[in-house]
Amino acid sequence: MSDSQTDVMDPARARALQATLGLPTTIEDGDPLPPFFHQVYFWAPEPPARLGRDGHPKTGIGLIPDMGLPRRMWAGGRLEFHGPLRAGVMAERRSVVESTKRKEGRTGPLAFVTLRHEFRQEGVTRVTEWQDLVYREDPDPTTPAPMPPQAPTGEDAAETWIFGTTRLFRYSALTFNGHRIHYDMDYSTGVEGYAGLVTHGPLLAQLLMLLAERQLGALSTFAFRATAPLMHDEEAQVCWREDGTLWVRGPDGRQCVTAQAT
């Protein structure tokens, strides 16, 4: 199954993301967009009747098949940058389901969906992105949560972040992401079993990409994987090492995201 959408890369929306990230609001028509800023475009709004309990569009009615499991997570992805997307220029996103599979994990059944997106402007592919989603059962409160991996130390550069509820809300709004784990405390803790509101994996990946771009210049590739959730009120270290390895470290030393940039 495939899907195609078009959108004008409105510079006002890009500036709103810059403001949300605490950056100067500089983007104007014709400027190259920073890597991953395409996340705030290509909205696919659905009426309430077509939403699942988690606030996402129901699976099985659009591009993503119904895998029979209620909890969705963005597990990671990779990107190839062929050239910059530019603000104020019409763009097309072509999407396809590249693979689906089910397997048995340590905590029960898992389903994996990989989407491939191609972002084109003026007839040329500028970015190719693979998005890895995982679906799982609701948590069993009697089963201990798996221990997250420990993050590396010895980084060559790091930034300290605490995200808070307002930044999570603004990022959800800019990306038109209705997933309730990012703004509905009762749902996040009572239904999906988290310790608070969950900081978006793509938001963490965005910060890693911007850090990598400051170190390397224009990026050629970027791959990331989410390994543990980070709550809205936790302090995080966004880390870079000179070999192109990046990661997000939580306050207890756990690794939340790992990434590689070239």
Salt bridges, closest charged atoms under 4 A:
ASP7 OD2 - ARG13 NH1 3.81
GLU28 OE1 - ARG15 NH1 3.51
GLU46 OE1 - ARG50 NE 2.69
GLU92 OE1 - ARG94 NE 3.20
GLU98 OE1 - ARG116 NH1 2.60
GLU118 OE2 - ARG116 NE 3.93
GLU122 OE1 - ARG126 NH2 3.77
GLU129 OE1 - HIS38 NE2 2.89
ASP138 OD1 - ARG53 NH2 2.43
GLU155 OE2 - ARG249 NH2 2.75
GLU159 OE2 - ARG214 NH2 2.30
ASP184 OD2 - ARG180 NH2 2.94
GLU192 OE1 - ARG71 NE 3.41
GLU192 OE2 - HIS179 NE2 3.44
GLU234 OE1 - ARG254 NH2 2.35
ASP243 OD1 - ARG241 NE 3.60
ASP252 OD1 - ARG254 NH1 2.84
